[in-house]
Amino acid sequence: MIPTMLLFGLVFGRWWKTCLAVGTVGWPLLLWLDNIVESPIEIFGAAGLAALNTVVGVAIHQSLLHLFRWLRKNRRTPDQAAA
C-alpha cells in the first residue's frame, strides 16, 4: 500500500486536491471490493493510511515543482537581468 499511494501522489501531485480525494476514497474501496477489509473500522483505517501516504507523495511532488520553478526563475541571462 505505501509504495502504491506514494507513487500515486508523486505522479498526480500536480492536481493535489483531486489526488488526495481519489486516494483517500479509492484505496479503501479497492480493498473492500477485493474483500480484504470488511468492518467500518478497517475501512476508515485504510482511508487514513491511504490519505497519509498520498499526502507524502503529493508533498514531494509539490516540493520538486517549486524547486524547479525557483531554479528556472533564477537562471536569467545577463541581458534579462539588465533590463
N, C-alpha and C positions, 0 to 999 in steps of 0.2 A: 504494500500500500504506500509506504513512504516514498519510494522512488517514483512510483506512478504519479502521485499527486504533486511531487516536486517538479517532475518533468512537465506535467500539465500546467503548473503555474509559470514555469520558465518559458514554455512555448507560447502560451496565450496571455502572458502577463501584461501585454500592451492594453488589453481590454480588461483591466483588473476587477472591476465591479461584476461584470458578467462572469468572468473566470471564477471568482470566489463563490458566486451563487450556484453556478453549474457544478463546481467541485464539491460544494457542501451538500447539495441535493443528489447529485449524480452517483457519487461513490456509494453512499448507503443504499440507494435504490438498486444499484448493480448487485451489491451484496445480498439484499433482500430477495431479488429475483433469482439469484443462484442458491437460495436457501442456506446461506452462510450465517446470517443473523435473523433472528425471529422476534425477539422481545423488543418492546419500545426502548428499553434502556440500552440495549445493544445498538439499536439504530441511531439513537441520539449520541452514543459514544463514538460510533463510526463517523457520524456527521461532524462531531467536534474535532476528531483527529484529522479528518479529510480537510476541514477548514484550516486547521493549524498548518498542515503540510503544504496546502495550496498557498497560504499566506507567505510562507518561507520562499517558495518558488517565485511568487509574484514580486516579493521584496528584492530578490536577487535580480530579476529581470528589470525592475524599475531602477535599481541602483546602477546597473550596467548602462541602461538607456540614458540616465542623467550624466553618467561619467563620459560616455561617448559624445553627448551634446556639448558638455563643458570643454572637452578636448578639442572638438571641432571649432567651437567658438574662439578658443584661444590660439588657433593656428592661422592667424591673419598674416597676410603677406605685408611687407614693408609699405607697399603702395596703399593698401587698405588702411593701415594704421595712420598714415599721414593725412588721409582725407577727413 
